[in-house]
Amino acid sequence: MADNLPLRQATGVGMTAESPFEPVLQDLRQRFPSYSTASVILIDATAQKLILLEQGQPVGEWTISTAEAGLGSRKGSNQTPLGVHRVARKFGDAAPLGTIFRARQNTGRVARILTEPGARSNADNVTTRILWLDGLEPGLNRGGKVDSHERYIYIHGTDEEGRLGAPASHGCIRMSNRAVVELFDRVGVDTLVVIARQRQ
């Protein structure tokens, strides 16, 4: 299962192998041969990190927040789904930092970004950029009551930057506003996204 992918190996902990990400990439090539692995997003829910790979090498690593309610795929759970996804659509190109989106529409309003540790806003604002995810594993994150796309699972900016590094979202993957712009500009539609627990 995707939640057992060797992300501890992928993050290089205790590894001396020349290509520590290769086990993850090989799994993706075998199971999803119609998708490119030239760029891959790895989300480590234990470490609360997002790693961007290009040609098998890490080119970016950012602190994130997954769901406060934990990991899971069921509709209404407010949990972050595990498994392999793809970027289905992108929203927010050229929007100013902190722009608030509602139903993926630019509201024209800009949020005040809270950077103090633990500071909470009065809304679950989706800010700056959106990468809308589509699950690729039937029964885990695709179809029925576990469909990530129909659950509106995004990678997006947040106005609660002071909460990054700990679970805080309602299911999505939150990033800082500057980080989500960097990611948005480097990946395209159909980029594979692996959301996994770090192997213990």
PyMOL commands that set and color helices and strands:
alter all, ss='L'
color gray80, all
select helices_A, chain A and resi 2-4+7-10+22-31+144-146+161-163+177-186
alter helices_A, ss='H'
color red, helices_A
select strands_A, chain A and resi 39-44+49-54+57-63+83-91+99-102+105-110+126-135+154-157+173-175+192-196
alter strands_A, ss='S'
color yellow, strands_A
deselect
rebuild
show_as cartoon
